[in-house]
Amino acid sequence: MEVLFIITISFFATLIRSTFGFGESLIAVPFLILFLPVGVAVPLSVLLSIAIALAVVVQDHDKIHFHSAKWLILYAVPGIPVGLMLLLFGSEFWTKFILGLLIFCYALYALLEKKQVRLKNDSRFWLFICGFFSGVFGGAYGINGPPLVVYGKMRGWSAAHFRATLQAYFFIASTLSVAGYALKGLISREVLTDFCYALPAALPAVFLGRYLNSRLSGDSFYTYIHVGLVLVGVFLLATLFW
């Protein structure tokens, strides 16, 4: 039964990631931790992230904003060890509570507020803020996406460019996270075994997600993302008290 859950969750999580450019960990981690330890679920999600990112980069490398991706990756690097320390030594309750609250509040603001910050060109300040916190979130729970949504929305990236640019980021950032997990002994035999179950389910979802992404326009694309983030924030907070 556990294997069936891993396969099912991996397929739908990858479909979300391939359609919207991020989000597989927002689906995978909350559901996987219902029956797997956090120390297994998070590394598994990040290994899956590397596989998905590589597939999408090969598909759509011509749509990547390499300049933005480069700085987001560089600024994420100092955030990853901070996230790892939270994962290893922090309070799981408070880490999940703060993460869920931040995701919920930002997504609700983005849905309701009409006048939002817009950037005509890359901003080193916002690249640092979004990159650093994506590293923290990724290191702690494998959830890099929300800070990257903030930056992509401010830059007004199309659905296709958002999806492709984030995969260049995720490939490097997730690889660094896995290296950190390996140094801390978190890439266990159980993690690798579960990854072998997850990968065959994820690959067809990558191609289906690419098709769905091509059908999304700019406004509806970000609306779907923010509604999804509201639901994820609520889910993370609810699981703490249930």
LINRA-V846428 format. One line per field, one symbol per residue. phi: phi as a letter, one per 40 degrees, with the letter a starting at -180 (. if undefined). burial: b if it has 9 or more other ideal C-beta (glycine too) atoms within 8 Angstrom, else e. A space follows every 50 residues. Layout:
phi=???
burial=???
This chain:
phi=.ccccccccccccccccccbgahccccccdccccbbcdcbccdcccccdc cccccccccbccbccccccdccccccdcccccccccccbccccccccccc cccccccccccccccbcbbcbcbcccccdcccccccccccbgbccdcccd cccccgccdcccdcccccccccccccccccccccgccccccccccccccc ccdccccccccccccccdccdccccccccdccccccccccbc
burial=eeeebbbbbbbbbbbbbbbbbbbbbbbbbbbbbeebebebbbbbbbbbbb bbbbbbbeebeebbbeebbebbbebbbbbbbbbbbbbeebeeeebbbebb bbbbbbbbebbeeeeeeebeebeeebbbbbbbbbbbbbbbbbbbbbbbbb bbbbbeeebbbbbbbbbbbbbbbbbbbbebbbeeebbbeebbebbebbbe bbbebbbbbbebbeebeeeebbbbbbbbbbebbbbbbebbee
